[in-house]
Amino acid sequence: MSRNNSAGPNRRAVLRGAALAGATTALSPLVNLSAAQAATSGSYVIRYDQPRRQTILGLGFEIQSDSIGSDNNGLPDTVTGVPYDLTASERTRFYGQMLKGGRSDRGFRYCRLAMGLYYRGLDSSQKLMRDRYPGQAALLADMIGRAGIEGTSVEYWSPAPGWKSNHSYIGGQLKSFAPADLAALGDAMVADLDHLTGQGIPVSMWGLQNEPLEDTPYSSCTYSAPEYLAAFKAVASRVRAAYPDVMITADSQDGWSGAIGKSIKRDPEALSYVDAWTYHRIGADSTQQMDRDFTSGAMGKPVFNNEFEYLVGGTSDRRTINTAQSIMNWMVFQEAPTWFWLHALKPTTNAESPGYSLGFWRPPHDTDFSRFPDIPVGHWDFNPQNWNAVAGFVTYMPWDSVRYTVDESTRLGDQRIMAWKTPAGKPVFAITNRSATESFTYTVDTQTAATFEGHRYGPRTTDQRLTPKTGPRLTLTVPPLSIEFWVRTP
């Protein structure tokens, strides 16, 4: 019997349509220029007269609702997380200013929920996941409702310890791949979804295992390709039967192009359960999506990056623009329907937080005000070098916006453009300049005589209003290390 999933309409059908919308067009080759040869201008035509490309569903983020050791080392017993640690007024501000992107209606669409990591309480059998502290699920449900989020992307960092060889969330493998045991695991994972939805947490996506090839000092479970295939078929079949509208993704690391993805593609039954292929190209240069192939072997299914952050070196001014271009290039060159940043907020206590977060919060146990001295206990603040990379898309690219092709005089790696129409039919386009030293002038034919208002973002700039320009031909000079959104006025 199918469960009633409150995450909205059939997301599988929408996702499939996003992958197939529009015909493939030829792209000019990527031009890599030395600093001495760097282009300072280019001409562009937004092709609203051509068939639309994919529907862009909206963006996702991950929520740290429980503790992890600094530098991702271990699982502390300390109960800390968001929204749990935030004061009531700070929760409200977090939901409105970040998760909604300052919009009155909706911002982020999806919240990635790390099962076995940030949601890791257990029942007495050690095989079902529950709240680890009182009210954990209720707080998440409240956050999702008040922030207007459609639903969660439920993905396991580890199955519950009762299913594992080492009886631990950290490391190890499934203790048995016998068909009866895999069937029981599938029933348990469906029961986890029943628990979440029963607590008011809608589910939009589901994945068997985050990074199944990685053995980490935090929650993980490794699978060989044959092991993943066997487990996936057993569990995904049950998820599909119980939650037919939920998007099922694979493999949260190398999509269709890794050993696991290839094994799924050779198995018609397993392939029938896959709605989208998910990749982790963490912190990658945005040009990777311009010159590498993530779609030819996708079997007509969408591809997208469901985790992006900077593992080493924190963040930087150049990375601000690189992140924005990652969003754009996944969508323009790989026709991705969504894109996920890793964490909304990370704690002031953790070494990895600057590269992982859109903002910081101070847990009650952090009394060291030598770091982040302006953030009181129970409060949060933006991490501008990361937040400003994402904020404009959250604010000016509403759910179900439709992308259109842009003709480029020269396809450049440091200056990118993407155009779309909102569901209400309003034209919008984004342009970037990743150069640290030189301005870049875009001449953009918008094919409309309407007026566009500009909004500029950068490492230390948030939604700076620019002088409106009237089309159809706009001349826009973008300063170094900047992102601009140009929105047709009503």
C-alpha positions in Angstrom: 0.0 0.0 0.0 1.4 3.4 -1.0 2.1 6.0 1.8 0.7 9.5 1.4 3.7 11.6 0.7 3.1 15.3 1.6 6.1 16.6 -0.4 3.9 17.7 -3.3 3.1 16.6 -6.8 4.9 13.7 -8.6 8.5 14.9 -8.4 9.7 11.9 -10.5 7.6 13.0 -13.4 8.8 16.6 -13.1 12.4 15.5 -12.8 12.1 13.3 -15.9 10.6 16.2 -17.8 13.4 18.4 -16.7 15.9 16.1 -18.2 14.1 15.7 -21.6 13.0 19.3 -22.1 14.5 21.1 -25.1 16.7 19.9 -27.9 20.4 19.7 -27.7 22.2 22.6 -29.4 25.8 22.9 -30.5 28.1 24.8 -28.1 31.1 26.9 -29.1 34.4 25.5 -27.7 35.6 26.6 -24.3 38.4 29.2 -24.7 41.1 29.2 -22.0 43.0 32.5 -22.1 46.1 33.5 -20.3 46.1 36.5 -18.0 47.8 38.5 -20.7 45.2 37.6 -23.3 42.1 37.7 -21.0 39.0 38.9 -22.8 37.4 42.1 -21.5 34.1 42.0 -23.4 31.7 39.6 -25.2 28.4 39.6 -27.0 25.4 37.4 -26.1 21.9 36.7 -27.4 19.3 35.2 -25.1 17.3 32.9 -27.4 13.8 33.1 -26.1 12.8 32.3 -29.7 14.2 28.8 -29.4 12.7 25.8 -27.4 13.1 26.0 -23.7 15.8 23.9 -22.0 15.2 22.2 -18.7 12.9 23.2 -15.8 15.1 24.2 -12.9 13.3 22.8 -9.8 15.1 24.9 -7.2 18.2 24.5 -5.0 19.0 22.3 -2.0 21.0 22.5 1.3 21.9 20.2 4.1 21.0 20.7 7.7 23.3 19.8 10.6 20.7 18.8 13.2 23.2 16.9 15.4 26.9 17.0 16.3 30.0 15.9 14.3 33.6 16.2 15.5 35.8 19.1 14.3 37.4 18.3 11.0 34.7 15.6 10.6 36.5 13.5 13.2 34.0 11.2 15.0 30.5 11.5 16.4 30.4 13.3 19.8 27.8 12.5 22.4 27.2 16.3 22.7 23.6 17.2 21.7 24.0 20.2 19.4 22.6 21.3 16.1 20.2 23.6 14.3 17.5 24.6 14.7 17.9 23.1 18.2 20.6 25.4 19.5 19.1 28.7 18.1 17.0 31.0 20.2 13.4 31.4 19.0 14.0 34.7 17.3 17.1 33.4 15.6 15.2 30.5 14.2 12.7 32.9 12.7 15.5 35.0 11.2 17.3 31.9 9.9 14.2 30.6 8.2 13.4 34.0 6.6 16.8 35.5 5.8 18.6 32.3 4.6 16.3 29.5 3.8 13.8 31.7 2.1 16.5 34.0 0.8 14.6 37.0 2.0 11.6 36.1 -0.2 8.1 36.4 1.1 7.2 32.9 -0.3 9.9 30.3 -1.1 13.6 30.0 -1.4 15.4 26.7 -1.1 13.3 23.8 -2.2 15.1 20.8 -0.7 16.7 20.0 2.7 19.2 17.1 2.6 18.8 15.0 5.7 21.8 12.9 6.6 20.5 9.6 8.1 22.8 7.9 10.5 24.8 11.1 10.9 22.7 14.2 11.7 19.7 12.1 12.4 21.0 9.1 14.3 18.9 8.2 17.2 17.9 4.5 17.5 15.0 2.3 18.7 15.7 -0.6 21.0 16.5 -3.0 18.1 19.2 -0.7 16.9 17.7 -1.1 13.4 15.4 1.8 13.1 16.3 5.5 13.3 14.6 7.9 15.7 15.2 11.2 17.4 18.4 11.3 19.4 17.2 14.1 21.6 13.6 15.1 22.5 11.8 17.1 19.8 14.5 16.7 17.1 12.0 15.7 14.3 9.4 18.2 15.5 12.0 21.0 15.2 12.9 19.9 11.7 9.3 19.7 10.7 8.7 23.2 12.1 11.8 24.5 10.1 10.6 22.9 6.9 7.0 24.3 7.3 8.0 27.8 8.3 10.7 28.1 5.6 8.4 26.8 2.9 10.6 23.9 1.9 9.0 21.3 -0.3 10.7 18.3 1.3 13.8 16.4 2.4 16.4 14.5 0.4 16.7 11.5 2.7 20.1 9.8 2.3 22.0 7.4 4.5 25.5 8.1 5.6 25.2 4.7 7.3 22.4 2.2 8.0 21.5 1.8 11.6 24.2 -0.2 13.5 22.0 -3.2 13.9 22.5 -3.9 10.2 26.2 -3.6 10.1 29.2 -5.8 10.5 30.8 -3.7 13.2 27.6 -2.6 15.0 28.6 1.0 14.6 27.6 4.0 12.5 31.3 4.6 11.7 32.9 2.4 9.0 32.1 -1.2 8.3 29.7 -2.8 5.9 26.3 -4.6 5.9 26.7 -7.8 8.0 24.7 -9.8 5.4 23.7 -9.6 1.8 21.4 -12.6 1.9 18.2 -11.8 0.1 16.0 -12.1 3.2 18.3 -9.8 5.1 18.3 -7.2 2.4 14.5 -7.4 2.2 14.4 -6.8 6.0 16.8 -3.8 5.5 14.5 -2.4 2.9 11.5 -2.7 5.2 13.4 -0.9 7.9 14.4 2.0 5.7 10.8 2.3 4.6 9.8 2.4 8.3 12.3 5.2 8.7 10.5 7.2 6.0 7.2 6.3 7.7 8.6 7.7 10.9 9.8 11.0 9.3 6.6 11.6 7.4 4.5 10.7 10.5 6.4 13.5 12.3 5.5 16.0 9.6 8.8 15.8 7.6 7.9 15.4 3.9 10.2 13.4 1.7 11.1 14.5 -1.9 14.2 12.3 -2.6 15.8 9.2 -1.3 19.3 7.7 -1.6 20.7 4.4 -0.3 24.2 5.6 0.7 26.3 8.8 0.6 29.7 8.2 -1.0 29.5 4.4 -0.9 33.2 3.9 -1.7 34.4 6.0 1.3 35.5 4.7 4.7 35.4 7.8 6.9 36.0 8.7 10.6 32.3 9.7 10.8 29.2 7.8 9.7 29.8 5.7 6.6 29.2 2.3 5.1 31.2 0.9 2.2 29.8 -1.1 -0.7 31.5 -2.8 -3.7 29.6 -2.4 -6.9 27.9 -5.8 -6.7 27.0 -5.2 -3.1 25.5 -1.8 -3.8 23.5 -3.3 -6.7 22.1 -6.1 -4.6 21.2 -3.7 -1.7 19.8 -1.0 -4.0 17.5 -3.4 -5.8 16.1 -4.8 -2.5 15.6 -1.5 -0.8 14.7 0.8 -3.7 12.0 -1.6 -4.8 10.3 -1.2 -1.4 10.8 2.6 -1.4 9.2 2.8 -4.8 6.2 0.7 -3.7 5.7 2.7 -0.5 6.5 6.2 -1.8 6.0 6.2 -5.6 6.4 10.0 -5.9 9.8 10.1 -4.2 12.8 10.7 -6.5 15.3 7.8 -6.1 18.9 8.8 -6.8 22.2 6.9 -7.3 25.0 6.8 -6.3 25.8 10.1 -4.6 29.4 10.1 -5.7 30.1 9.1 -9.3 26.6 8.9 -10.8 26.3 6.7 -13.8 30.0 6.9 -14.7 31.5 5.0 -11.8 31.6 1.3 -11.1 28.4 1.4 -9.1 26.5 3.3 -11.8 27.7 1.1 -14.5 26.5 -2.0 -12.6 23.1 -0.4 -12.3 22.9 0.4 -16.0 23.6 -3.3 -16.8 20.6 -4.4 -14.7 17.2 -3.3 -16.1 15.4 -3.8 -12.9 17.8 -1.7 -10.9 17.9 1.0 -13.6 14.1 1.2 -13.5 14.3 2.5 -9.9 16.8 5.3 -10.7 15.1 8.7 -11.3 18.4 10.7 -11.3 22.1 10.3 -11.1 23.9 12.2 -8.4 27.5 13.3 -8.4 29.9 14.8 -5.8 32.3 17.2 -7.6 33.2 18.9 -4.3 34.8 22.3 -4.7 35.6 21.6 -8.4 36.6 24.3 -10.8 33.4 25.4 -12.5 35.0 24.8 -15.9 34.8 21.0 -15.2 31.1 21.1 -16.2 32.0 22.9 -19.5 34.5 20.4 -20.8 33.6 17.0 -19.2 30.8 14.6 -20.0 28.2 13.9 -17.3 25.2 13.2 -19.6 26.0 10.8 -22.5 25.7 7.7 -20.4 22.8 8.9 -18.2 20.2 6.8 -20.1 17.9 9.8 -20.4 17.9 10.5 -16.7 18.8 13.8 -15.1 22.2 14.4 -13.5 23.0 16.8 -10.7 25.5 17.6 -8.0 23.9 17.0 -4.6 26.9 18.1 -2.5 29.2 21.1 -3.0 31.6 22.6 -0.5 35.3 23.3 -0.1 37.2 20.6 1.7 40.6 22.2 1.9 41.5 25.8 2.5 38.2 27.2 3.5 36.6 29.7 1.2 38.0 32.6 -0.8 37.0 35.5 -3.0 37.6 33.5 -6.2 35.7 30.6 -4.7 32.6 32.9 -4.3 32.4 33.3 -8.0 33.4 29.7 -8.7 30.5 28.5 -6.6 28.0 30.6 -8.5 29.5 29.4 -11.8 29.2 25.8 -10.6 25.4 26.2 -10.2 25.2 27.8 -13.7 27.5 25.4 -15.5 25.8 22.3 -14.1 22.5 23.7 -15.4 23.8 25.1 -18.7 26.1 22.4 -19.9 24.7 19.3 -18.0 21.1 20.4 -17.9 20.9 19.7 -14.2 17.5 20.4 -12.6 18.8 21.2 -9.2 22.1 21.7 -7.2 22.9 21.3 -3.5 25.2 23.2 -1.3 26.4 21.2 1.7 25.4 22.9 5.0 23.2 25.9 5.7 24.9 26.5 9.1 28.0 25.0 10.7 29.1 25.5 14.3 31.7 28.1 15.4 33.6 25.2 17.0 34.5 23.2 13.9 37.6 23.6 11.8 35.8 22.7 8.6 33.0 25.2 9.0 34.4 28.1 6.8 34.6 25.9 3.7 31.4 24.0 4.4 28.8 26.6 5.5 26.6 29.4 4.2 26.6 30.7 7.8 27.8 30.0 11.4 26.0 29.4 14.6 27.4 29.4 18.2 26.4 26.3 20.3 25.8 26.8 24.0 29.0 24.9 24.9 31.2 27.3 22.9 32.6 29.9 25.2 35.7 30.8 23.2 34.8 34.2 21.8 38.3 34.6 20.2 36.7 33.1 17.1 33.5 34.7 15.7 33.3 37.2 18.6 30.2 38.9 17.1 28.1 35.8 17.3 26.4 35.3 20.7 25.4 31.9 22.0 22.3 30.7 20.2 22.7 33.1 17.3 24.0 32.8 13.8 25.5 34.9 11.1 26.2 34.6 7.3 29.5 33.3 5.9 29.4 35.9 3.1 32.0 34.3 0.7 29.8 31.3 0.4 26.4 32.7 1.0 26.7 35.5 -1.5 27.6 32.9 -4.2 24.2 31.2 -3.7 21.9 33.9 -2.5 21.0 35.5 -5.8 19.8 32.1 -7.2 17.7 31.5 -4.0 16.2 34.9 -4.4 15.8 35.5 -8.1 15.4 32.0 -9.5 12.0 30.8 -8.2 11.1 27.1 -8.2 10.3 25.7 -11.7 12.0 28.5 -13.6 12.7 27.5 -17.2 16.1 27.9 -18.7 16.8 29.2 -22.3 19.8 29.0 -24.5 22.2 31.9 -24.8 24.4 32.4 -27.8 27.9 33.4 -26.8 30.5 35.2 -29.0 33.2 33.3 -27.2 32.7 30.7 -24.5 34.9 31.8 -21.6 35.6 30.0 -18.3 35.8 33.1 -16.1 32.7 34.9 -17.5 29.5 32.9 -17.5 25.9 33.7 -18.4 22.6 31.8 -17.8 19.1 32.9 -18.7 15.7 31.8 -17.5 12.1 32.8 -17.2 10.2 32.6 -13.9 7.0 30.5 -13.7 5.2 33.9 -14.1 7.1 34.4 -17.4 9.5 37.1 -16.2 12.9 37.0 -18.0 16.0 36.9 -15.7 19.6 36.3 -16.5 22.8 36.0 -14.4 26.3 37.0 -15.4 29.6 36.6 -13.6 33.2 37.8 -13.7 35.7 35.5 -12.0 38.7 37.7 -12.9 40.4 39.2 -9.8 41.7 42.2 -11.6 39.8 43.1 -14.8 36.2 44.3 -15.4 34.3 42.5 -18.2 31.6 44.1 -20.4 28.7 42.1 -21.5 26.6 43.2 -24.5 23.4 41.2 -24.1 20.5 41.1 -26.6 17.5 40.3 -24.4 15.0 40.3 -27.4 12.7 42.6 -25.4 12.4 46.3 -25.0 11.6 45.9 -21.3 13.6 47.4 -18.5 15.8 45.2 -16.3 16.9 46.0 -12.8 20.3 44.7 -11.6 21.4 43.1 -8.4 25.1 42.6 -7.6 26.7 40.0 -5.4 30.3 39.4 -4.5 32.6 38.2 -1.6 31.5 41.2 0.5 28.5 42.4 -1.5 24.9 41.3 -1.0 22.2 42.3 -3.4 23.5 45.7 -4.3 20.9 47.5 -6.4 22.2 48.7 -9.8 20.9 51.3 -12.2 18.1 49.9 -14.4 18.8 49.3 -18.1 16.3 49.2 -20.9 16.5 46.6 -23.7 16.6 45.0 -26.0 20.4 45.6 -26.1 22.0 46.0 -22.7 25.7 46.9 -22.1 26.7 45.8 -18.6 30.2 46.2 -17.2 30.8 43.7 -14.4 33.6 44.5 -11.9 36.1 41.8 -10.9 34.9 39.0 -8.7 31.2 39.8 -9.1 27.9 38.1 -9.9 24.9 40.0 -11.3 21.3 39.2 -11.7 19.2 41.2 -14.2 15.5 40.9 -13.7 12.8 42.4 -15.9 10.8 44.9 -14.1 7.0 44.4 -14.0 
